[in-house]
Amino acid sequence: LARFTEGLIVTMQKLIAALALSGAAGLVAPSAPAPKAAPRQALADLKEGASNPFPDGWDPAGLADLGTPATLAWFRAAEIKHSRVAMAATVGWIINEAGITFDGDIASGVSFASLGKGVQAWENVPDAGKLQIILAAGAIEFASEAKQPHYMRGGRPGQTAGPFGLRLWDPLNYNGGMDEETKRTKRQMEVNNGRLAMIGAASFVAASYIPDSVPALPSTW
């Protein structure tokens, strides 16, 4: 009986020691997972659109902190696309309001001059013409998404290559001889002008549907 009791005590001591060691092992911090490879384009480059009067960027909702650097790259690419469309729309709208139109017909029996102004001009475009415009925009969008490396994987947002090697953006390679600092300044100017154009285009649409909603624009806009 004494031997059995002594053996039982030894077994209990071993069990207690094993449990103590397992508990201590549970307190050891797990090894940190290997960090994911950062995209080749630095996060600071993606925020280069920040400028005065908001040098740290205008982001009251904190959207830039959502997701990953790839998410921020998507936001930047979307802003550049909308900026370019808004700049083209703003210039075209002003020219159209000034009564300047293309000569000839946009379709058989439908002249450019007969389309009217503002939103009405788009509504008067024949359906086939609207389809051509949408398809052209889709082709440009497809080309920008097919650019490698993709802007969400290290490429620079805003670079758009056309079909058959055509350069849809800067076709004369005007920026080719500029140093990197000058290019950065030009990109900043483009984004700033695009942001203003987005406000302008939205104002034009509002004034078209709601008379006198934009005091700076005439009531006939």
N, C-alpha and C positions, 0 to 999 in steps of 0.2 A: 504493500500500500504506500509506503514511503517513497519507493522508486516511482510508482505511478504518479504520485503527487508532485514529485520533483520534475518529472518529464512534462507534466501538464503546465507547471510554472514556466519552464523553459519555452514551451510552445507558445504560451500566452505572451511572453516577453518578445519573442520573434515576431508575432503577429502585431503587437503594439508598435514595434520598431518599423515594420513594413508600412503600417498605416501612417505613421508619422512622416516617413520619407516620401510617401505618395502625396501627402498633403503639402509638404514643402515644395515638391516638384510642381504642384499646381499653382504655387505663388510665383514661379519664375515667369517673367514676361516672355511671350512667344516672340520668335524672331520676326522682325519687320519684313513684310513682303518687298520684293525687289521693285523699285520705282519704275513706272512705265516710262518708256522713252518719250521725251518731250518732242513736239513737232519741230521741224527745222526752223520754222519762223518763230521768233521770240514773241512772247506775249506783249512786250512793249511795242513791237512793231504793229501789232493788231490794234493798239490804242493810239496810234499816231494821229488819228482824227481829232483827238482832244486839243482844243485851242481856246484862246480867250474869247469871251469872258468866262469860260469854264475850262481852265487849264487842266483840270483833273477829269474832264469829261462830263457831259450832261446825262446822268443816269440815275434819276431819283428813285426809280423802281428797283435798282440793283440788278438789272438784267445781265450786265457784263460779268457778274459773279456766278451766274447760273451755269451748270454743266462744266465743260472742259474747255481748254483753249480751242478745240475744234468747234465748239458751240459758238464761241466768240468770233471765230473766223467766219462762220456762217452768217452771224449778225452783220459783220463788216461787209461781206460780199453783198448781202441783201440791201444794205444802205447805199452802196456804190451803184448797184443796178437801179434802184429807185431814184437816186440822184440824177443819173444820166437820162432816164426816161423823163423825169420832171423837168430837167433843163431843156430837152427837146420839145416837150409839150408847152412849156412856158413861152419859148421863142415862137413856136408855131402858132400858138393862140394869139399872141400879140400881133403877129404879122397878119393873121386872118382877120382880126378885129380892125386892122388898118385898111382892110379892103384889098389886100395884095393876094392874088391867087395865081395858080399856074394857068397858062393858056391851054386851050383845047378842052377835051372831054376826059373825064375819069372813066366813063363807060359810054357805050353807044347811046347818043342822045342826051347824055347827062354831063353838062360842063362843070368844071371846077367852081366857076363863079356862081353857079346855081345852088351850090350846097348850103350856102348860108354861113353863119358864124357860130363859134362856140360849140356847145353840146349839140345844137341842131345840125351842125355840119356833119358830125359823126353819124347822127341818126339818118341823114339823107344819103350817106354813102351806100351804094348798092351792096347787097349781101355778098356777092362774089368779091367785091373790093375789100369788105371787112374780113373775109376769109383769107385773102392774100396777105393782109396786114398781120393777122394773127399767126399765120404760118411762118411769115418772115421773122416775127418776134420769137416764135418757138425755135426756129433754126438757130438764131443768135444765142438763145438760152442753152440749147443743146451743145453748141460749140463751146460756150463758157464752162459748162459742166464737164465736158470731155477734155479740157485742158489738163495736161499732166506736168508736174504733180498737182493734184487737186488742191484747191485753196484750203480745204479742211485737213489736208495732210502735208502741209508745208509750202504749198504754192502761194503766190501773192494774189489776194482778191482783186478782181477787176480786169484781169488779163483775159482777153477774148480773141481766140484765133478763128478766122473764117475758113470756109471750105477752099480746097485747092491751094492752100498756102496763103490765101489773101489775108491782109491785116485789116480787120474791121475797125480797130482802134489805133489811131496814129498811123494811117496807111502810108504816109510819106516818111515815116521813121524820124519825125521831128525831135523826139526825145532821145534818139540814139546817141547823140554826141554829148549829152548832159552828164555831169557828175552826179553821184548818188545824192548829195545834199540838195542839189537843184531839183532833182526828181522828187525828193521827199516834199519840198516846198510846193511843187506843182500839184502833187497828190493832195496836199492839204488844201490848196486853193480849189481844187475840183470838188472836194467833199463840202467845203464851206459854201461854195456856189450852189451845189446840189441841194443842200439843206434849205437854203433860201428859196430855191426853185420849187421844192416840195410844198413849202408854205404858200408860195405864189400860185401854183397850180391848184391847190386846194381852195384858195380864195376865189379863183376864177370860177371853179365849179359851184361853189357856194353862191356867188353872185348871180350865176346863171339860173339857179333854181329858186333862190330867195332874194327878191329885189331889195336893194339897199342894205343887204346883210353885211357888205364890206364897204364902209364909208369912203375908203380911198378910191373906189372904183365907181365910174358913172352908172347911173341907173339903167342905161341902155346896154350895159355890158352883157 
